[in-house]
Amino acid sequence: MSIPSSPRPSSPPAVNRRASRTLAAALAGACMVLAACSSTSAPAMRASAPTIYLQSRQAPEGLAACLARRLPDTQLGPGPAGDGEEVRVSGRAWLIDVSPSREGTLIAAHRGGGGDAIEPDVRFAIARCAL
């Protein structure tokens, strides 16, 4: 007495294997591109509540210059409304808006992607420059 063997499933055609490999490679490439672009845009950073928000009696230009001296890899630019200054720290790890107000300067610091490592430095620089 012999036991009948079940039929072996046929392997998919070579075309389907190539297509699935190509799709997997495309998805992996897209994931790598998204991971490399983890920095957040300035409007997206401003859309969330600031991590640090305070007011200072210092002038916006002087405060922004002080932050640029104390923090690594900074870029200064005009503020979003055309008044004040924008300080970008370490690429887009932090975005600090320094804008004039009736009683001095408003400071709003937003954390972007990868800003955790330098947060103590940012907090210290803002505290020193705002006095």
C-alpha positions as CSV (number, residue, x, y, z in Angstrom):
1,M,0.0,0.0,0.0
2,S,1.4,3.3,-1.0
3,I,0.5,6.7,0.4
4,P,-0.4,9.1,-2.4
5,S,1.8,12.2,-2.3
6,S,0.3,15.6,-2.5
7,P,1.1,17.5,-5.6
8,R,3.9,19.9,-5.3
9,P,3.0,23.6,-5.6
10,S,4.5,25.0,-8.7
11,S,6.9,27.9,-8.3
12,P,5.8,31.2,-9.6
13,P,7.1,32.2,-13.0
14,A,10.4,34.0,-13.1
15,V,8.7,37.2,-14.2
16,N,6.8,37.4,-10.9
17,R,10.0,36.8,-8.9
18,R,11.8,39.6,-10.7
19,A,8.9,42.0,-10.3
20,S,8.7,41.3,-6.6
21,R,12.4,41.8,-6.2
22,T,12.2,45.1,-8.1
23,L,9.3,46.2,-5.9
24,A,11.2,45.3,-2.7
25,A,14.3,47.2,-3.9
26,A,12.1,50.2,-4.7
27,L,10.5,50.2,-1.3
28,A,13.8,49.8,0.5
29,G,15.2,52.7,-1.5
30,A,12.2,54.9,-0.7
31,C,12.6,54.1,3.0
32,M,16.3,55.0,2.9
33,V,15.5,58.3,1.2
34,L,12.8,59.1,3.8
35,A,15.2,58.3,6.7
36,A,17.9,60.5,5.2
37,C,15.4,63.4,5.0
38,S,14.3,63.2,8.6
39,S,14.8,67.0,9.1
40,T,11.6,68.9,9.6
41,S,10.7,71.9,7.5
42,A,10.5,75.3,9.1
43,P,6.7,75.7,8.6
44,A,6.1,72.2,10.0
45,M,8.3,73.0,13.0
46,R,6.4,76.3,13.6
47,A,3.1,74.5,13.4
48,S,3.7,72.7,16.7
49,A,3.9,74.4,20.1
50,P,7.5,75.7,20.8
51,T,9.7,73.7,23.2
52,I,11.0,76.9,24.7
53,Y,9.1,80.2,24.7
54,L,10.1,83.3,26.6
55,Q,10.4,87.1,26.5
56,S,13.6,89.1,26.8
57,R,14.4,92.8,27.0
58,Q,17.3,92.3,24.6
59,A,17.0,93.6,21.0
60,P,16.2,90.8,18.4
61,E,19.4,91.4,16.4
62,G,21.7,91.3,19.4
63,L,20.0,88.2,20.8
64,A,20.2,86.4,17.5
65,A,23.9,87.3,17.1
66,C,24.5,86.0,20.7
67,L,22.8,82.7,19.9
68,A,24.9,82.4,16.7
69,R,28.1,82.8,18.7
70,R,27.2,80.3,21.4
71,L,25.6,77.5,19.3
72,P,27.2,75.1,16.8
73,D,26.5,75.3,13.1
74,T,24.1,78.2,13.1
75,Q,22.5,80.1,10.2
76,L,20.8,83.5,10.6
77,G,18.0,84.6,8.4
78,P,15.0,86.9,8.4
79,G,12.1,85.9,10.5
80,P,8.9,84.4,9.0
81,A,6.9,87.6,9.1
82,G,9.9,89.7,7.8
83,D,10.6,91.2,11.2
84,G,13.0,89.7,13.7
85,E,15.5,86.9,13.1
86,E,15.5,83.2,12.5
87,V,18.3,81.1,13.9
88,R,18.7,77.6,12.5
89,V,20.9,75.4,14.7
90,S,22.7,72.2,13.4
91,G,20.9,72.2,10.1
92,R,17.3,71.9,11.1
93,A,17.7,70.3,14.5
94,W,16.4,73.5,16.1
95,L,14.7,76.6,14.8
96,I,14.7,79.7,17.0
97,D,12.4,82.6,16.1
98,V,13.5,85.9,17.6
99,S,10.9,88.5,17.0
100,P,10.3,92.0,18.4
101,S,7.5,92.7,20.8
102,R,6.2,95.8,22.7
103,E,8.4,94.9,25.7
104,G,11.5,93.5,24.0
105,T,11.9,90.3,22.2
106,L,9.9,87.1,22.0
107,I,11.9,83.8,21.7
108,A,10.3,80.7,20.4
109,A,12.5,77.6,20.0
110,H,11.2,74.6,18.1
111,R,12.9,71.3,18.1
112,G,13.2,69.5,14.7
113,G,14.5,66.1,13.9
114,G,17.6,65.0,15.9
115,G,17.6,68.0,18.2
116,D,17.6,66.0,21.5
117,A,21.4,65.7,21.7
118,I,22.0,69.5,21.8
119,E,18.9,70.5,23.8
120,P,20.9,71.4,26.9
121,D,23.2,73.6,24.8
122,V,20.2,75.4,23.2
123,R,18.6,75.9,26.6
124,F,21.8,77.3,28.1
125,A,22.5,79.6,25.2
126,I,19.0,81.0,25.2
127,A,19.2,81.6,29.0
128,R,22.6,83.4,28.7
129,C,21.6,85.5,25.7
130,A,18.1,86.5,27.0
131,L,19.5,88.1,30.1
